[in-house]
């Protein structure tokens, strides 16, 4: 029995050693460059389209979220799937989905930031170009994991145990890419990984402006819950073309 | 008291070693609890809340501060710790059995349990590293059930009752069954195991609510199979029906032919009771829209159904002679044992 005890103690020590990290609390560095990927400089945006994303139907009332799972997240939060003001719809991605076939653009050198504040993503919807650096910041005094539910890009699930910034670069176009935190179930954001820099997001009142170069383009508006619409537009230098979209409450995707 | 018994083809002198048996029973209980905690991880969708493995957010998992067990981390990290504890128990159980047991079959069974628990740990790590692919998650769930069966078997084989020799159970002379009780119990256990496979497939394919009504399926007896998930979900319902038939058949057989044998009758009664509970929990899982505690209790009760069925099967093989007829003498039966 004494030999058995010694053997078991040795096994325990080995197991403890195997499970320990040589550099505790440190998260592996992500990509640091914001100039990943090649491509041409994007053409100058000399025209624009603008308008309003309207919402028809009853606006779902924001529901109070149950955040008691983490004492660090006790600030009252509500669902934000549908953000609407003055008959408009916010968080709609508007981007050029056709017109640049065969062209590759150099990603913007400026990183974009997705922040986690009070166990809540800010902003809820964000555009990032292929090859552009996305900095995911944890501003909370609690742990988060960044879990991007990728389909085209490499899987991403990284922990952020302390306030910190994790840079990440997406290699492929992906619209829309849900991001969630498995620690805090209510946290959700959407990323549009676009292959050209001509993309924007509607404000709370549904208004938007998208700057474009001269040319003929297919414009897509997409919302995480109310689906996608496309329109064609042709703009010349200096044009300010109105373009409105309307989403309906009845088009809402139902969850499982 | 000690006597010669034959286990796994080896005739040996059996010692009682009640300590080892109790330790095996303790491991069985901890494993059942571990399956419940594992079920909680899936029910709360917390499997990826700790993105690294074997570390936890960079910490040695045993040193991870309790203050940080928040949200989904609480479930995933608790599962890892309970799993480590069961792994530790299994190491002790395996080496204790190897040193103190004389029956080779039991010794190697203990080593098999050790191999299973190590593999299970690696599969658990892979589910995290590979981000919950259905195949790996299913393998993890099924190996958990297999491991549970192994430790139950060890607890049975190390019991004084088994070592002293189980009583012989003859069926009545007018028994006209074509399927012997050991074979029937084995078929029931196989059916339960396959049903647990289907359940794991459904759970890890997110098909638990592919059919939202019960007892009908999308308003029909047999639904239109418009998606893969509907087919997976419905197969689990069909499996439940088959398992219910098999368990009821086994229970009725024991009740009619072996009712004087407590070692068979009691687990058979427990089995049929667990079946009723399990069917109720299955229906409630659908009606409640996969409420966390109900769905988890459904997983844990499924494991208990399997464990009880395994126990009953072992006892049936140990108690009922292979060629059971009224003329078989007790002496012949003892020789068979």
Interface residues (C-beta under 8 A of the other chain):
Chain A: X4 X7 X8 X11 X12 X15 X16 X18 X19 X20 X21 X23 X24 X25 X26 X27 X69 X70 X71 X72 X142 X143 X145 X147 X155 X157 X158 X159 X161 X182 X183 X184 X185 X256
Chain B: X44 X45 X46 X47 X48 X49 X50 X51 X52 X54 X55 X57 X58 X59 X60 X61 X62 X63 X68 X70 X71 X72 X73 X74 X84 X88 X91 X92 X95 X96 X99 X131 X206 X209
